[in-house]
Amino acid sequence: LSSDVVFLGAVGGPKWESISHDKKPEQALLSLRKELGLFSNLRPAKVFNSLLDSSTLKPNIIKDTDIMIVRELTGGIYFGRPRGMNKSRAWNTLEYSRQEIERIAHVAFKLAGKRSGNLVSVHKSNVLESSQFWQNVVHDVHLDYPEIQLSDMYVDNAAMQIVQDPRQFDVIVTQNL
């Protein structure tokens, strides 16, 4: 069997909060992503005029918002090793290979080319070496797409900017966390 797209719904919830981490439904979803190579999560955020008054944000701020968020799914902190937890501490490893970043960057650049030609890479390169590597690789891939305007934004600033002025964004590429 082969397919170009797989649609998955949300899993998990309060019902499963008290079970051990390795038994939670999210673990099955992560395994499915990894085994099927489902590395690209496309999250559109479009505000329809009929819903403008349903938001807690001012209609004049969100009117005409149409963002495509391209989120990497099979690398990074969800799959990094080592990971674990005991009674006194917990740890996860944030790790990306060049190939993992390149393939998600190509998806994002191609989508940006079909839209407005603007791509924002969201990361935390000011404090994380893995995010600096992410930024560097995305910039390397950008050489294949000179017609696309690429900018970078720290994740904390991006969260604030999405609320303050969401129309400044068209396509965002980001890590899985």
N, C-alpha and C positions, 0 to 999 in steps of 0.2 A: 504494500500500500504506500501511496505517497500523497502529499497535499502541500499546498502553499501556505495555508493558514490553519491555525487551531484556535478556537474560541474556548476560553475557560472562564468559569464563574468564580466568585469569591468562595473561600472555604474558611472553616474555623468559626470561633465565636465563644461566648461565655460558657456554653455547655461543656467545652473541652478544656477550660482553663486549669482545672485541677489534676489533669492526667499528666504523666511524665512527658517531657519534651519530645522524646523519640516516638511517641504514640499519637501525637497531635496530627490532625488532618493536614496541616500545612506541610508536614514532612512528605506526605504522599505527593502533594503538588510540586514540591521542590524536586523530588525524584523524577516525576513525569517530565518536568522542564528539562532536566539534565539528560535523561535517556532519549528524549525526542529532539534534543538540540533546539529547544524553544527559547532562543536567546533575546528575542526582540518583543518588547511589550509596547504596543501603540496605545496611548491614552489621550484621546481627543478631549478637549475642553472647549465647548462651543456654547455660547449663551444665545438662546433664542429670544426674540423680542417679546413673545407671549409670556416668558418667564422672568422678565426683567424685574418685576416688582416682588418676585418670590425670594430674592436674595437679600441677605443682610447688608450687602454692599450697595452703594448708590448706583442707580441705573445708568447715570452718565459715565460712571467708571467702567462698568462691565459691558455696556452696549457694544456690539460687534466683536466681542472677544471670540477668537477662533485659534486655539493653540493645539499643536500636536506634540505631545511629550513622548519621546522615544527612550524607553528605559531598558537598560541591559538586565537580563534575567538569570544568566547561568554562571556568572563569575562573581568576583567581589566577596563581600563579607558573608553572604549566604552559603557559599561553598568553600571558602578558604579553610585551610588546615594549618595549625591545630585549632581545635575548638573544644570547649568543655566547660564544666561547672562542678564545683564542689561546695562544701558548706562555707568556705571562707572567700571564694572568688569565682569569677567566671571570665572566659576569654573567647574571642573570635578573631580570626585573621582576615584582614582585607587584602585580597590578592587579585591582580588582573594580569593576564598575559597580553602581549602585543596583539595576538590574533583575535582575542576576545574583544578588545577595544576597536580594532580595525573593522571587524565585521559589523558592529553596531554603529560605528561612525559612518560607514558606507550607507547603511539603511537611512540614517538621519540626513546625510547630504543629498541622497537621491530624493527623499521626501521634500526637503527644502527646495530642491530644483523644480519640483512640480507645484510648489506653492509660491511664496514671495521671494525665495532666494536668500533667506536669512536664517541662520542657525546659531543658537546659543548653547555652548557646552557648559553644563553646570557641574561643579565639583568643589572640592575643598583643598585645592593645591597649596594654599598658604600654610597649612599645618600637616598635611599628610603626603608622604612620599608617593604612595600609591596613586593619589589624586594628581600629583605633579606628573607622574608617568602617564596617567589618563590624558591630561591636558597636552602633553608633548605628542602622544600618539595621534590624538584627534587633529592636532595641527599638521602632523605629517600626512595624514589622509587628506586634509584640506588641499594639499598640493595637486591632488587629482580632480579637484572641483574649484578651479580658480574663479568661476562665475558666482560662487556662493559666498556671501558675506558671513564670516565666522567671528563670533565674539565669545568671551569667557565671563562667567559670573560665579562667585562663591555661592554655595547653596543657601546660606542664611540670608544673603542679600536677595537671591532669586525668590525666596519665599515671600519676602516683604514686597518686592517689585511686582509679583503676580497679583497681590492684593491691591497695591497702590495704582498700578498702571498695566493691566494685563495685555492691553493691545500692543505693547511694545514687543511682544513675543509672537513668533510664528511657529518655529520648530525648536524644541529643546531636546538635547541629548544628555542623558545622565546615567550615573551608576545605579545599581539596583537598590541601594539603601537611600 
